[in-house]
Amino acid sequence: MANKNRDKNEVEREYTIPLREKIRPVPRYKKTPKAIKSIKEFIAKHMKIENRDLNKVKLSTYLNQFMWARGIKNPPAKIKVKAIRKGENVLVELVNYPEKLKFNKAREERRGKEALETIENKKSMMKKMKESLQKPKVDETEEDKEKTKNAEEKAKTSAESTKELEKAQARQAKHQTEKPKKSAKPMRVALQK
């Protein structure tokens, strides 16, 4: 009955994948990469992926961490996974998380929730700021309007006068500058014997 709620294309299955026989003949320094490839091959076969394309099988980060936890030379002999097929792609996750991975997963979920909350807070603040800017201003008295006009005129005139002064100083500096004289360096004289 639970399958009716899911999409028709979504299939979820649990597998216990034996890895010992696949990694036994491989050199020790290649055992974990071979184990990961064996997981992908197993899932591609049993989930009936077209042409058994391994690029369509994606391992979760926690499954990858679990596989690499004991290093490159000593992967687990078997592993229990849950495969979720969505369209053409298949996502493979661990079924039973070790304590350390449970802690990491909980921490990442908490950080994700905190990030979403901060984004929502920023959006609400932006909405409040936009609303406050769009509110009509309270009617100003005529004296206030005159003061603002006078202040604007003073700012314009002072800006224009400073520009004119800067131009005049630049002209004077341009005509008064002297080219620096070359320093008289002593010429190198060959050593006498």
C-alpha positions as semicolon CSV with decimal commas, in nm:
position;residue;x (nm);y (nm);z (nm)
1;M;0,000;0,000;0,000
2;A;0,292;0,233;0,064
3;N;0,401;0,198;-0,300
4;K;0,086;0,380;-0,419
5;N;0,209;0,701;-0,257
6;R;0,538;0,687;-0,447
7;D;0,592;0,759;-0,814
8;K;0,550;0,467;-1,051
9;N;0,915;0,503;-1,160
10;E;1,050;0,489;-0,803
11;V;1,154;0,143;-0,682
12;E;1,318;0,073;-0,346
13;R;1,494;-0,253;-0,256
14;E;1,734;-0,379;0,008
15;Y;2,029;-0,603;-0,077
16;T;2,309;-0,772;0,114
17;I;2,604;-0,756;-0,124
18;P;2,882;-1,014;-0,082
19;L;3,219;-0,854;-0,156
20;R;3,470;-1,113;-0,034
21;E;3,492;-1,317;-0,356
22;K;3,517;-1,005;-0,573
23;I;3,802;-0,845;-0,377
24;R;3,996;-1,161;-0,289
25;P;4,205;-1,189;-0,611
26;V;4,278;-0,814;-0,626
27;P;4,608;-0,672;-0,489
28;R;4,580;-0,533;-0,136
29;Y;4,631;-0,172;-0,242
30;K;4,328;-0,190;-0,477
31;K;4,073;-0,372;-0,258
32;T;3,843;-0,083;-0,155
33;P;3,816;0,068;-0,506
34;K;3,732;-0,282;-0,638
35;A;3,472;-0,325;-0,362
36;I;3,303;0,002;-0,460
37;K;3,304;-0,099;-0,825
38;S;3,159;-0,439;-0,728
39;I;2,873;-0,266;-0,542
40;K;2,793;-0,060;-0,851
41;E;2,805;-0,368;-1,076
42;F;2,577;-0,564;-0,841
43;I;2,322;-0,283;-0,825
44;A;2,334;-0,230;-1,203
45;K;2,263;-0,599;-1,255
46;H;1,985;-0,640;-0,999
47;M;1,810;-0,307;-1,061
48;K;1,816;-0,382;-1,437
49;I;1,996;-0,068;-1,551
50;E;2,016;-0,040;-1,927
51;N;2,355;-0,160;-2,062
52;R;2,464;-0,193;-1,698
53;D;2,592;0,163;-1,705
54;L;2,782;0,224;-1,380
55;N;2,753;0,602;-1,419
56;K;2,383;0,575;-1,341
57;V;2,455;0,419;-1,000
58;K;2,532;0,679;-0,732
59;L;2,662;0,589;-0,388
60;S;2,568;0,805;-0,090
61;T;2,848;0,985;0,091
62;Y;2,787;0,781;0,406
63;L;2,819;0,453;0,217
64;N;3,145;0,577;0,066
65;Q;3,274;0,682;0,410
66;F;3,178;0,342;0,552
67;M;3,364;0,161;0,274
68;W;3,679;0,370;0,319
69;A;3,668;0,374;0,702
70;R;3,917;0,085;0,734
71;G;4,143;0,207;0,457
72;I;4,224;0,093;0,105
73;K;4,349;-0,253;0,205
74;N;4,067;-0,377;0,429
75;P;3,709;-0,311;0,307
76;P;3,413;-0,495;0,464
77;A;3,341;-0,848;0,334
78;K;2,968;-0,783;0,287
79;I;2,742;-0,484;0,315
80;K;2,368;-0,426;0,348
81;V;2,238;-0,146;0,127
82;K;1,911;0,012;0,015
83;A;1,881;0,092;-0,358
84;I;1,632;0,359;-0,467
85;R;1,561;0,385;-0,837
86;K;1,432;0,719;-0,965
87;G;1,391;0,715;-1,340
88;E;1,714;0,588;-1,492
89;N;1,941;0,665;-1,195
90;V;1,982;0,457;-0,880
91;L;2,087;0,595;-0,541
92;V;2,253;0,345;-0,305
93;E;2,245;0,409;0,072
94;L;2,352;0,219;0,383
95;V;2,079;0,040;0,579
96;N;2,246;0,027;0,921
97;Y;2,462;0,328;1,001
98;P;2,750;0,292;1,248
99;E;2,742;0,532;1,545
100;K;2,999;0,771;1,399
101;L;2,812;0,802;1,069
102;K;2,481;0,851;1,256
103;F;2,640;1,141;1,439
104;N;2,775;1,291;1,113
105;K;2,438;1,255;0,941
106;A;2,252;1,419;1,231
107;R;2,504;1,705;1,235
108;E;2,465;1,768;0,861
109;E;2,086;1,763;0,886
110;R;2,099;2,011;1,175
111;R;2,331;2,240;0,978
112;G;2,098;2,219;0,679
113;K;1,799;2,319;0,893
114;E;1,995;2,609;1,044
115;A;2,096;2,728;0,699
116;L;1,733;2,720;0,581
117;E;1,627;2,917;0,889
118;T;1,889;3,186;0,829
119;I;1,780;3,216;0,466
120;E;1,417;3,255;0,574
121;N;1,517;3,518;0,832
122;K;1,706;3,715;0,568
123;K;1,409;3,699;0,331
124;S;1,171;3,823;0,601
125;M;1,411;4,107;0,687
126;M;1,430;4,206;0,321
127;K;1,050;4,209;0,297
128;K;1,026;4,430;0,605
129;M;1,285;4,670;0,464
130;K;1,104;4,691;0,129
131;E;0,772;4,756;0,304
132;S;0,925;5,030;0,518
133;L;1,073;5,195;0,208
134;Q;0,743;5,181;0,023
135;K;0,541;5,344;0,302
136;P;0,456;5,707;0,226
137;K;0,652;5,961;0,426
138;V;0,482;6,182;0,680
139;D;0,395;6,530;0,540
140;E;0,684;6,765;0,597
141;T;0,634;7,122;0,697
142;E;0,734;7,403;0,462
143;E;1,029;7,494;0,684
144;D;1,169;7,143;0,660
145;K;1,132;7,148;0,281
146;E;1,318;7,481;0,259
147;K;1,598;7,350;0,481
148;T;1,643;7,044;0,264
149;K;1,647;7,259;-0,053
150;N;1,906;7,493;0,097
151;A;2,121;7,200;0,206
152;E;2,103;7,048;-0,143
153;E;2,198;7,379;-0,307
154;K;2,493;7,425;-0,071
155;A;2,615;7,074;-0,146
156;K;2,593;7,135;-0,522
157;T;2,774;7,469;-0,507
158;S;3,047;7,335;-0,280
159;A;3,100;7,034;-0,507
160;E;3,124;7,259;-0,814
161;S;3,367;7,496;-0,646
162;T;3,595;7,213;-0,532
163;K;3,603;7,072;-0,886
164;E;3,701;7,414;-1,026
165;L;3,977;7,452;-0,767
166;E;4,114;7,108;-0,846
167;K;4,123;7,186;-1,219
168;A;4,306;7,514;-1,160
169;Q;4,562;7,344;-0,934
170;A;4,615;7,072;-1,193
171;R;4,683;7,333;-1,466
172;Q;4,935;7,515;-1,251
173;A;5,107;7,194;-1,151
174;K;5,126;7,086;-1,514
175;H;5,311;7,401;-1,625
176;Q;5,534;7,429;-1,323
177;T;5,672;7,080;-1,314
178;E;6,034;7,047;-1,411
179;K;6,184;6,740;-1,561
180;P;6,414;6,568;-1,318
181;K;6,778;6,607;-1,405
182;K;6,979;6,299;-1,468
183;S;7,224;6,235;-1,190
184;A;7,583;6,251;-1,294
185;K;7,709;5,903;-1,238
186;P;8,080;5,851;-1,260
187;M;8,178;5,664;-1,571
188;R;8,333;5,326;-1,515
189;V;8,701;5,331;-1,573
190;A;8,891;5,017;-1,666
191;L;9,129;4,894;-1,403
192;Q;9,489;4,976;-1,462
193;K;9,757;4,713;-1,420
